[in-house]
């Protein structure tokens, strides 16, 4: 018997799409590029030498994001069990959420313009408790639709038994 709280015995994790890495890196780049441009223009136009530390810091942050995001996405996954859905995420600060199907109220599928461009979506699971909502980011759209339908039918079946 395993004592690892983040690796339940007999659970097969389904990873999220690796396209989520590209989408998150592109989004980070879109945020950091204007900051970098401003950080380079400030010392270039003012002639103040110590201001060059700002673009260096922005580049270091960009490098850290480029290193971290792929690791974060690879650590994400979900698993469907007979009575509940599990979601895991995190590298240093790991978390695993378990939501019984009978506690589900409704399931959303969301995809913004960037997500649609990369053919990924987010499945959001709502329960009666606002603290136990759960999202599965970066699923291929077909998998998101399948998971939504599967969760909705399992939730209805559990509620019918009450």
C-alpha positions as CSV (number, residue, x, y, z in Angstrom):
1,X,0.0,0.0,0.0
2,X,1.3,3.4,-1.0
3,X,1.7,6.2,1.6
4,X,2.2,9.0,-1.1
5,X,-0.8,11.3,-0.8
6,X,-0.5,12.5,-4.4
7,X,-0.2,9.1,-6.0
8,X,-3.3,7.1,-5.0
9,X,-2.9,3.4,-5.7
10,X,-4.5,2.2,-9.0
11,X,-5.0,5.7,-10.5
12,X,-4.1,6.3,-14.1
13,X,-3.5,10.0,-14.6
14,X,-4.5,11.7,-17.9
15,X,-2.2,14.6,-18.8
16,X,-3.4,17.9,-20.2
17,X,-2.4,18.9,-23.7
18,X,1.2,20.0,-24.3
19,X,-0.3,22.8,-26.4
20,X,-1.0,24.5,-23.1
21,X,2.7,25.1,-22.7
22,X,2.9,27.0,-26.0
23,X,-0.3,29.0,-25.1
24,X,1.0,30.0,-21.7
25,X,4.4,30.9,-23.0
26,X,2.9,33.0,-25.8
27,X,0.6,34.8,-23.2
28,X,3.6,35.5,-21.0
29,X,5.6,36.8,-23.9
30,X,2.7,39.1,-24.9
31,X,2.8,40.6,-21.4
32,X,6.6,40.7,-21.1
33,X,7.4,42.2,-24.5
34,X,5.9,45.7,-23.9
35,X,7.6,45.7,-20.4
36,X,10.9,44.8,-22.0
37,X,10.6,47.4,-24.7
38,X,9.9,50.1,-22.0
39,X,12.7,48.8,-19.8
40,X,15.1,49.1,-22.7
41,X,13.9,52.5,-23.9
42,X,14.2,54.1,-20.4
43,X,18.0,53.7,-20.0
44,X,18.6,54.1,-23.8
45,X,16.9,57.5,-23.8
46,X,17.9,58.7,-20.4
47,X,21.5,57.6,-20.4
48,X,21.3,56.4,-16.8
49,X,23.4,53.3,-16.6
50,X,21.9,51.6,-13.6
51,X,18.5,51.5,-15.4
52,X,20.0,48.7,-17.6
53,X,19.4,46.3,-14.6
54,X,15.6,46.5,-15.3
55,X,15.7,44.9,-18.8
56,X,18.1,42.3,-17.4
57,X,15.6,41.6,-14.7
58,X,12.8,41.3,-17.2
59,X,14.9,38.9,-19.3
60,X,15.6,36.8,-16.2
61,X,11.9,36.7,-15.4
62,X,11.2,35.6,-18.9
63,X,13.8,32.8,-18.7
64,X,12.4,31.7,-15.4
65,X,8.8,31.5,-16.9
66,X,10.2,29.6,-19.9
67,X,11.7,27.1,-17.6
68,X,8.8,26.9,-15.1
69,X,5.7,26.7,-17.4
70,X,6.6,23.4,-19.2
71,X,7.3,21.8,-15.8
72,X,4.0,23.1,-14.4
73,X,2.0,21.8,-17.3
74,X,3.6,18.4,-17.2
75,X,2.7,18.1,-13.5
76,X,-1.0,18.7,-14.3
77,X,-3.4,15.8,-14.8
78,X,-6.8,14.3,-13.9
79,X,-8.2,10.9,-13.3
80,X,-11.8,9.6,-13.5
81,X,-12.6,7.0,-10.9
82,X,-15.9,5.2,-10.3
83,X,-17.2,7.6,-7.7
84,X,-15.1,10.8,-8.1
85,X,-12.8,12.9,-10.2
86,X,-9.2,13.7,-9.2
87,X,-7.2,16.7,-10.3
88,X,-3.5,17.1,-9.5
89,X,-1.2,20.1,-10.1
90,X,1.9,21.7,-8.8
91,X,5.6,21.0,-8.6
92,X,6.9,22.5,-5.4
93,X,3.5,23.1,-3.8
94,X,1.5,20.1,-5.0
95,X,-2.2,19.7,-4.7
96,X,-4.8,17.0,-5.4
97,X,-8.5,17.7,-5.4
98,X,-11.0,14.9,-5.2
99,X,-14.6,15.8,-6.1
100,X,-17.3,13.1,-5.7
101,X,-19.7,13.0,-8.7
102,X,-22.7,13.3,-6.5
103,X,-21.5,16.8,-5.3
104,X,-21.4,18.2,-8.8
105,X,-24.0,20.8,-9.7
106,X,-22.9,21.7,-13.3
107,X,-19.9,21.6,-15.6
108,X,-18.7,24.4,-17.8
109,X,-16.4,24.3,-20.8
110,X,-14.6,27.5,-21.6
111,X,-12.1,28.5,-24.4
112,X,-10.9,32.1,-25.0
113,X,-9.5,33.2,-28.4
114,X,-6.0,32.0,-27.5
115,X,-7.2,28.6,-26.3
116,X,-9.3,28.2,-29.4
117,X,-6.3,29.0,-31.5
118,X,-4.4,26.1,-29.9
119,X,-7.6,23.9,-29.9
120,X,-7.7,23.6,-26.1
121,X,-10.4,24.3,-23.5
122,X,-10.9,24.5,-19.8
123,X,-13.4,22.3,-18.0
124,X,-14.8,23.8,-14.8
125,X,-16.7,21.8,-12.3
126,X,-19.1,23.6,-9.9
127,X,-20.2,22.2,-6.6
128,X,-22.5,23.5,-3.8
129,X,-19.4,24.8,-2.0
130,X,-17.6,27.7,-3.6
131,X,-14.3,26.6,-2.2
132,X,-14.4,23.2,-4.0
133,X,-14.7,24.4,-7.6
134,X,-12.3,22.6,-9.8
135,X,-10.8,23.5,-13.2
136,X,-9.0,21.3,-15.7
137,X,-7.0,23.6,-18.0
138,X,-5.5,22.7,-21.4
139,X,-7.7,19.8,-22.5
140,X,-8.0,19.2,-26.2
141,X,-11.5,20.4,-27.2
142,X,-12.8,17.0,-28.1
143,X,-11.6,15.6,-24.7
144,X,-13.1,18.6,-22.9
145,X,-16.5,17.9,-24.6
146,X,-16.3,14.2,-23.7
147,X,-15.3,14.9,-20.1
148,X,-18.1,17.5,-19.7
149,X,-20.7,15.0,-21.0
150,X,-19.2,12.1,-18.9
151,X,-19.1,14.2,-15.7
152,X,-22.7,15.5,-16.3
153,X,-24.1,12.0,-16.8
154,X,-22.2,10.6,-13.7
155,X,-23.3,13.6,-11.6
156,X,-27.0,13.1,-12.6
157,X,-26.8,9.4,-11.9
158,X,-25.4,10.0,-8.4
159,X,-28.0,12.7,-7.7
160,X,-30.8,10.4,-8.9
161,X,-29.8,7.9,-6.2
162,X,-30.3,10.5,-3.4
